Structure formats: structure tokens, C-alpha cells
């Protein structure tokens, strides 16, 4: 991954953690590792508890796709006409669910006069 890569370090970490990023719960685990300085196993346990799934289910694409859609946490491949949450809406929900600060959400709130 190069310097100008649109995926960035976060996506590289999510893929490196072998959890599939937004296809499963890799992005959520990675956010906790960065925001709360958690080790990977601690972050996985925290996310599993918050989502109400087992550790094994965190890596299951079918289970996590259903759970992410149910909770509005965004999906990896969303059809343009789908009613699934995407973008900022999903980030707002992730911030609330995990109890962390997501910088883009906070910037959005500031610029929209929501703070």
C-alpha cells in the first residue's frame, strides 16, 4: 500500500487482522484498538459483547452481514438502491455502539452545527 492509497492505514490494518474489514467486524475491532489502545483479543471480546455475538461469529461473513444490517453499521457491498446505512450514518451508529470518538463524526457535527 502506497502513500496515496485511498484505503489508508486503517483498511490495511483491518485486512491484516484477518477479519475481513467491513465484511465482518474487522473494522470495528480495529477502531477499538486505535481508540482505546486495546490488544486484538480484548477488542474482539468487546465488539462481540456489544454486538451480542460469539467470537467465532465475528469472522463469519453471513452472520456479520445480517448483524451489521440489523444495527445499521454499514456493509461492504451495498446496492445503490438498498436501504442499508452507509457512510456517515453508519459511522454515527458505530460511535454510539462502541462508545468511542470517531473523528469524522465529530467534524461533521461541528460543521453542521450539531455540537
C-alpha positions in Angstrom: 0.0 0.0 0.0 1.5 3.3 -1.1 1.4 6.7 0.4 -1.5 8.0 -1.7 -3.5 4.8 -1.3 -7.2 5.5 -0.8 -7.6 2.5 1.6 -5.2 4.0 4.1 -3.6 2.5 7.1 -6.9 1.6 8.8 -8.0 -0.6 6.0 -4.6 -2.2 5.7 -4.8 -3.0 9.4 -8.3 -4.4 9.2 -7.2 -6.7 6.4 -4.0 -7.6 8.1 -6.0 -8.6 11.2 -7.6 -11.3 9.0 -11.2 -10.4 10.0 -12.4 -9.1 6.6 -12.8 -5.4 7.4 -16.4 -4.4 6.8 -17.4 -7.8 5.5 -17.3 -9.0 9.1 -16.2 -7.0 12.2 -12.6 -6.2 11.4 -13.2 -2.5 11.1 -14.9 -2.4 14.5 -12.1 -4.3 16.2 -9.5 -2.1 14.5 -11.3 1.1 15.7 -11.2 -0.1 19.3 -7.5 -1.0 19.0 -6.8 2.5 17.8 -9.2 4.5 20.0 -8.8 2.6 23.3 -5.3 1.1 22.8 -6.8 -2.5 23.2 -5.0 -5.6 22.2 -6.7 -7.5 19.4 -8.2 -10.3 21.6 -9.5 -7.7 24.1 -11.0 -5.6 21.2 -12.6 -8.7 19.7 -14.2 -9.7 23.0 -15.6 -6.1 23.5 -17.1 -5.9 20.0 -18.6 -9.4 20.3 -20.3 -8.4 23.6 -21.6 -5.1 22.2 -23.0 -6.9 19.1 -24.3 -9.9 21.1 -22.4 -12.4 19.1 -19.8 -15.0 19.8 -16.1 -14.5 19.0 -16.4 -17.1 16.2 -19.4 -15.2 14.7 -17.3 -12.0 14.4 -15.4 -13.6 11.5 -18.5 -15.1 9.8 -19.5 -13.1 6.7 -23.1 -14.2 6.7 -23.7 -13.6 10.4 -21.9 -10.3 10.5 -23.7 -9.0 7.3 -27.0 -9.7 8.9 -25.9 -8.1 12.2 -24.4 -5.0 10.5 -27.6 -4.5 8.5 -29.8 -5.0 11.6 -27.8 -2.4 13.6 -27.2 0.0 10.7 -23.4 -0.4 10.9 -22.8 -0.3 7.1 -22.0 -3.1 4.7 -19.1 -3.8 2.5 -21.1 -4.1 -0.8 -24.3 -2.2 -0.7 -26.5 -1.9 -3.8 -27.2 1.7 -4.8 -30.9 1.3 -4.1 -30.5 -0.6 -0.9 -31.9 0.9 2.3 -28.8 0.0 4.3 -27.0 2.6 6.3 -23.8 3.8 4.7 -21.2 6.5 5.1 -21.7 9.0 7.9 -24.9 7.4 9.2 -23.1 4.1 9.8 -20.2 5.9 11.5 -22.6 7.7 13.8 -24.0 4.3 14.8 -20.6 2.8 15.2 -19.5 5.6 17.5 -22.6 5.2 19.6 -22.4 1.4 19.8 -18.7 1.2 20.7 -18.6 4.2 22.9 -15.7 5.7 21.1 -15.0 9.0 19.3 -14.9 8.8 15.5 -13.1 11.9 14.2 -15.1 12.3 11.0 -18.4 12.1 13.0 -17.1 14.8 15.4 -16.0 17.0 12.5 -19.4 16.5 10.8 -21.2 17.6 14.0 -19.1 20.7 14.3 -19.6 21.8 10.7 -23.3 21.0 10.8 -23.7 23.0 14.0 -24.8 19.9 15.9 -22.4 20.4 18.8 
